[in-house]
Amino acid sequence: QETKIEIFVVGGYIRDYLLNKHSDDLDFAVSASAQKFAKKLAHAVKGKYIVLHGERQIYRIAVFNNSGLKYIDVSMMQGKTILEDLKQRDFTLNALAVKIEHFDNIKKNLIDFFNCQSDIKNRQINIVSDKTFLTDPLRILRAFRIAGELNFKISKNTMSCMKKYSKIITKSAPERIKNEFFRILDHPNASEQIMLMEVSGVLEGLFPPVSMMKKSAKNFYYHPKGLFQHCFQTLQSFEKILINLDKYFPDTKDRLSVHLHEKFSDNVNRISLLKFIALFHDCAKPECAKKIGKKMRFLGHENLGAEKTAEIMKKLKMSNKEIDYAKKIISEHMRPSNLAKSQIITNKARLKLFRDIKDNTPDVLLLAM
């Protein structure tokens, strides 16, 4: 090489190594000539060279001929030294580095300025600095996502900072918010992180209808936390059903599982979308609440709820296919319970349900359940 450069393996790969987890992504931070290094590396491994962020000099190599490695990311070091670079990372668990020449003995040659190894050992998420979320507000969502994926706890100081900056989360690009939020929902126990998001104020910062749903308790809804509690418990129940598919659907569990894992886009399948729908399916009840006789009614809430949820999804730049699916499920979610109120369910009524909802019938039935 014409210029002597320092090359460090950084971030998630080392974290996963210390957790005895396999990682198919490798991250390099280089002190100079990041683009030239990335191009040479792509040629050497016969991979595809991709520019992720030209201005910040971040590049990706897609690896095709290695079953244990999918991507190698190469970035220009942020600052003149590896310390300056690591200071700008999000959480301590991602702020470890090792020089490439010491890659064969990582544990003995770890560069650890922030007590990262202790946090990893204690399974705790800590911010590197108080500016972590100001630098990139999306890191607030990332903390919840990592906590769910790795079964880590978010530290009190980090949670306090998240509460402080909860309102700036919407400054992030909608596509990035969608990506992180649906990765949270993809976890089997997403409800645990959703509750933490609610407690920290992040959920309301992201989705203003949550605030109105919570206020409904004072006026007409029986849960202490209003409609939000009902929707949250719907999410919890759905996750319990998913874990016990063999119990509830012993004869069809395999086909149902294949159906539910059908993908719409990256990080979005029927399961994650149904979890999203569970959270917002009754969001229009505050506008539709009306006392008729001695009972509170919510006539038309399913259709208005479908439209309101579609607006939320449009702001996240979700696809028309995803939005149409959510609208269909929400607008039809009362059908099964209304049908079940009949003492006798005729074949005609049953066939009409299947004809109207078609391939989405299992999804609507699961939401009703």
N, C-alpha and C positions, 0 to 999 in steps of 0.2 A: 504494500500500500504506500502511496505517495505521502500521506499524512498519518502520523501515529495517532490513533484514536483509542479512547477507553471504551470498553463495551461491558455493560452490566446486565445481568438477568435481574429483573425487578418484578414486584407485585404479586399477582395471584398465583403464579406458578410456584413461587417459594412458599407462600402461605399454604397451598394445597400439599406441597411436599412435607411441610412440618405437621400437617394434619393426616399424613399417610393417605392422601387422596390422589387419584390420578388426575392430571390436568392435560387436556389436549391443546391448550393454548400456551404459547411461550412469548414473553415480553422482553424486548431488549431496549435499554436506554443507551445511546451512544453520545460521545462528547463532541463529535464533529461529523460532517459528511453523511448525515442520516440517509438521505435519498440514494447516494452512491452505494452505501453499504447495503441498503435494502434491495437495490437492483442486483447487486452482485450475489447476495444471499439467495434471491429468487432464482437466479440462473443456476447457482450451485445445487439447489435442492429440486430444480425443475418444477418450481411452483409458479403461481400467477401473482404478479406484482400489482398491488392496488393502492391508490392514493386515498387515504382516509381524511386527511386534513393537510392540504398543501401549505397553508400559512404557518401552521404550528409544526410542520414537518413530522407528520405521523403517517406511517405506511404499514400495509398489511401484505403478507405473503400467504396465499392459500396453498396448502401442501396436499398433494394428491397421492403420493406414493408411499405414505407412511401411516400405518393403521393407528399409531399412538399419538399422532400430531395432526391437528387440523389447520391451525393458524399460527403464524409468527408475526407479532407486531413489533415494529421498529419505530422508536420515537427519538427526536432530538432531546438531549438532556435539558431540562428547564433550569437554567442557571449554569454557573461555571464549574460547580462541583456536584458530586452525587448527593451531598448533604442538602444543597440548595434544591435539587430536584425532588428528593424525598420529602422535604418540608412542604412541598406543594401538592402532595398526594392527599387522598381523601381520609382514609382511616389507617390507624397504626398497623392493622393486619395486612395492609397493602403497601406498607412503607419499608419493606426489607429489600436488600439488594445483595448480590454477590458478583464479583468480577468473573468474566467468562473463563479466565484461566484457572479459576478455582471451582469450576462447575462440577468437577468430579468429587469434591468434598465440601458440599454446601454448608453443613452444620458447623464445621470448624472455621469457616471463613465468612460467616454472615456479617453484613454491615447493618447494624441495628442502633439507630440514634434515639429511638423513642420508646424503648421498653416493649417493642412489638411482640417479642417472643413470649413475654409474660401474659400479654392480652390474648394471644392465640391459645396459650396453655389454659387460661381461665375462661376461654370461649366468650370473650367480651369485645364489643365494638366500641372503640374510642376514636374521636376525631384527632387528627394530627395537630390542628390548631383551631383557634376560635374563628378563623376566617374561612374554614373549610366550606361552609354552606354559602357564604357570600361569593366565593370564587365560582361555585357552580351549584345553584339551588337544587338541581336534580339529585345531588348527593343525599338529600333528605330521604327521597324515595329509595335510593340505592341502599341506604342503611337498613330499611325495613326488609328489602329484598334479600340482602345478604344474611340478615338475622334469620329469616325463614329458611333459606337454602342451607345454611351451615349449622342451624340450631344454636345460634349465639344470642347473648343478651346485649341489649343496647345500654351502655353505661348511663348513670344519672346525669353526668355532665353533658354527655352527647344528647340525651333526651331533652335536657334543659335548653340547649342551643337550638334543637329542632323546633321546640315550642316557640322560641324567640323569633325564628326566621320562617315560621310556617306559612306566612302570607306571601313570601317571595317565590314560592315553588312555581307559581304560574308564569314566572318570567322565563322558564325553560321552554324549549320548542315543544309544541303539542305532540309531535311524533315521538320524541324522547320520553315524555310523560307516559304516553300510551304504552310504549315498550316496557318501561320499568313497572308500571302498575299491573300490566297483564302477566309479567313474570312473577309478581307477588301472588296474583290470583292462581297461577299455575301450580303453586305449592299445595300439597294435600291438606295442610292446616293453615290456609291463608287467613282464615277468620281471626287467628291469634294476632297477626300483624295488622289486620284491618282495625281491630279494637285498639291497638297501640296507636295507630294513626288517628283514630277518633279522639282518644285521650289527649294526644299532643296537639290537636287542632289542625293537623295536616289534612285530614279528610275534608273538613269544611273549607279549608283554603283552596283545595282542588275542586271540590264539588259543592257550590253554594246551596243546592236543594237539600243537602243534609241538614243544614241549619233549620230550615222550615219544617223538615220532618221531625226534628227533635223538639221543636216548640209546640208541636201538635198535642203533646201530652197535657198541656195546661188547658186546652180547649175541648178536645173530644176523644182522645185516644187513651186506652186504659194502661198501656205500658208506662212505667216511670220515665223512660227516655223516648216516649212517643213512637211514631211510625218508624223511626230509625231503628229502635230496638226490635220491632217486629221484622223489619227487613234484614237486620243483622242475624237474628235468630233463624230466619229462612236460609241465609247463607250457611250458618252453622249446621242446620239440619241437612242441607244438601250435601255438605262434606261428609256427614255421618252416613248418608245413604251411599255415597260413592265408595266409602271404605267397606261397606257391607253389601255390595251388589249381589254377592253369592247368597246372602241371607234373604234379601227381598225378591230377587229375580233368579232363582236357582237354574231355571231352564233356559234363560235367555241372556245370562250375564255376559257371556263372551261376545255375542253379537252386539249387545248394548254397549259394551266397552269400546268396541271398534267404532261404533256410531258416534259415541261421545268424544272420541279422540280425533275425529275428522277436523282437519285444519282449515281455517279461513285465511290466515296469513301468519307471518312469524310471531310466535308467542300467543297466538289467538286460535283456540279450537272451541268446539262446542262446550266443553267443560268450563273453560275460563270465561267464555261469554255468558254462560248460564249463571256463573257466580256473580258477574257484573250485573246481570239482569236481576238476580235475587236482591241485590243491594238497592236497586232503584225501581223495582216493579210497582211499588205503591206510592211513588213520589208525588203523584197528583192528588192524593186523597185530601190534603189540606184545602185545595181549591174546590173540591167536589163535595165537601162535607155539608150535609143538610139533615136537620132533624125532621123526621116524618113520624108523627105520632110520638111514641116514647122511644123510638129507635133512631140511631144515627145511621144515615145512609150515605153511600159514596157513589152515586149513580154516574156512570161514564168515566170513572177514574182510570179504568184499564186503557181506554183509547187515548185519553189525555196523557196518561203516564207513558204510553208508547211514544207519543210526540215529544214529551219532555226529555225522555231518555235519549231519543234520537238527536236532540239538540246538544246534549252532553257529549254524545259520541262524535258529532260533527266537529265540535271544538277540539276533540282529540285527533281529528283528521283520519277517522276510521273509514273503512271502505263502505260503499253503498250496499254491498252484499252483507256485511256485518250489521249495518244499521237496519236493513230490511228484515234480517233474521230477528233482531232484538224487538223490533216493532211488532212482528207477527206473534212472537212468544208472549209479550206483555199484553197485547190486545186480546189474546185468547186465554189468558191464564185463569179466568173465572169460569170458563166453560166446563171443565170437569166437575168442579164442586156444584155448579148450578145443575148439571145433569144428574149428579149423584143425589140431589134432593128429591128427585122423582122416585116414587116407591117402585115403579116398574120402568126399567130402561129398555126401550124397544130397540130392535135391530135397526130400524130406520133412523132413530136418534143416534145410535152408535156409529152407523155408517156415515151419517152426516158430519159427525165430529172428525172422523178419519179423512173424509173427502175434503173438508175445509182446511185441515191443518197438514194433511199429507205427511211428508217425511219428518216433519217437526213434531209429530204427535207424541213420541216418547219424551221429548224435551218439555212439552207443555204439561204432560202428566207428572213428570218428575218435579217441576216447579210447584204444581198443585199439591203434590205429596209433601 
